């Protein structure tokens, strides 16, 4: 999900964040839907939300009809399941670009 916020000084910020939501069938239609997301308390978007809780988000649907393949020369995985901010890097010398 992309979380978009404006800061106290009027600057716009967007941040990709991990999120979770309740399945639609488990939501009481009379209650407001809630979206939960992970954030570092020192992040810009957290500071902006502390100033003003209004925000916009973009949630991307799954697309199954076509996908592209690329082999980057370098990748970084950020996986906070191990600990917050855990990173692992890979280097790849293969060069491939295509689609299926």
Secondary structure by P-SEA (a helix, b strand, c coil): cbbbbccccbbbbbbbbbbcccccccccccbbbbbbbbbbcccaaaaaaaacccbbbbbbcccccbbbbbbbcbbbbbbcccccbbbbbbbbcbbbbbcc
